[in-house]
Amino acid sequence: MKLWGGRFESETAADLAGFQNSLSFDQRLWRQDIRASIAHARMLGNQGIIPPEDAGKIIRGLESIAVDLETGRLAFPAGEAAVQLEDVHTAIEGWLVERIGEAGKRLHTARSRNDQVQVDTRLFLKDAIAGPDGVDAAVAGLQRVLVQVAERDGELLMPGYTHLQRAQPILLGHHLLAYFWMLQRDRERLADCLRRADACPLGSGALAGVPYPVDREAVARELGFARITENSLDTVADRDYLIEALADLAIIMMHLSRLVEELVLWSSAEFGFVELADAYATGSSIMPQKKNPDGAELIRGKSGRVFGQLVALLAVCKGLPLAYNKDLQEDKEALFDGLDTVRGSLRVMASMLATSRFRGERMEAAARDGFLNATDLADYLVRRGVPFRQAHGIVGQLVRYCLEKGCRLEELSLDELARFAPEGAVAEDVYAALDLRNVVAARKSPGATGDEPFRQQLAAARRLLEDKAGG
Ligand code: ARG
């Protein structure tokens, strides 16, 4: 059933009909479309805009369509039949009229597909982010794995890096929890996006509002929106909430991409810090010895894809005059693909990390080479009265001395350690200061890698996960 044939003399050209058809992808909105139509019909009946009996028939008709779609008794057509149907709104309204006849034709009173598609998409987004299978739950799932691995292997020593050069020793758990907090911000951003999206568009009509005594608040309440939108033109033209959502998804992917990059590096023979489970690695068709981190690399690659969807939607909206333009139909594939890609990536990421084996001996060996305790030797001298800048210079000379000798700082004799320092600045306790475990433990400031602040951080992370589950 075409919704708009009346003023046309000829049929739509087949190529344009195919080109503008959105049913193949917007059918994913069917649950939201039916829910919103039910709320709309109920309001129309209550307000006396359509006969209450017709509203009842519409609601029952829509409910039966929902049941049939859910159970597979009814399915969206593909191919030529789909082209005739145009979009999900047309398909459902057509089925309704087939089922209940004349009354079905009253559903679209005081409504346009322009406000209808907006209510569908907002409902869909809320569920896709905050629902049981939503992005937020998937992010929390990965946070949980990070906390579990940090609890299990967190005390392992490893080199911390700047410029990808070994810098100072840290705990593996501290490194892993860095990602926990990134993901925590991601969840806050998603919640913030939903707060702004939480306004009901219905009643905005095609662009100017509707000349019927609609009760927008009642519809908003029934659909679980916090409020109604304020300006009908803005409402049908606005895709900010989808751009925000895609920006948030892009940031999640950027975080995942950093994490998988470390897995790729760490699983190389050069690092050897981690071994991926066989189930989360793949082989080579030519090199029998290979074990490749394809899953990690794909997540890194797919981040580019989600960034692309964000830029695509920004570009679609740029320069569009008010109010609705069909360009806006391009929002849905970008959104769906972004959501699917992020959820898929988060799931694989969580399993891949949970099943990885961290090689403590390799990480610790790397932390022992490369003078990672050099800063702490300088700090030792500072405690013995040497100004930091001078201490830095002394330790620099000692490092060069060690490089020539081919040894570590802690392998030097007390005489050698004292050679470049002021009289009496170096004593026997210097060896304790150089011990890597002590170097880590000494970092007691809040948020530091030291055992104590690390335990507090772990407890705070665990609490956050529990809070969210409870509330
Ligand atoms: N399929 C359309 C979309 O996604 C629905 C709105 C159509 N409105 C219109 N005036 N053609 O944007």
Boltz pocket constraint, residues with backbone or C-beta under 6 A from the ligand:
constraints:
  - pocket:
      binder: B
      contacts: [[A, 22], [A, 26], [A, 87], [A, 113], [A, 114], [A, 117], [A, 324], [A, 325], [A, 326], [A, 328], [A, 329], [A, 330]]
      max_distance: 6.0
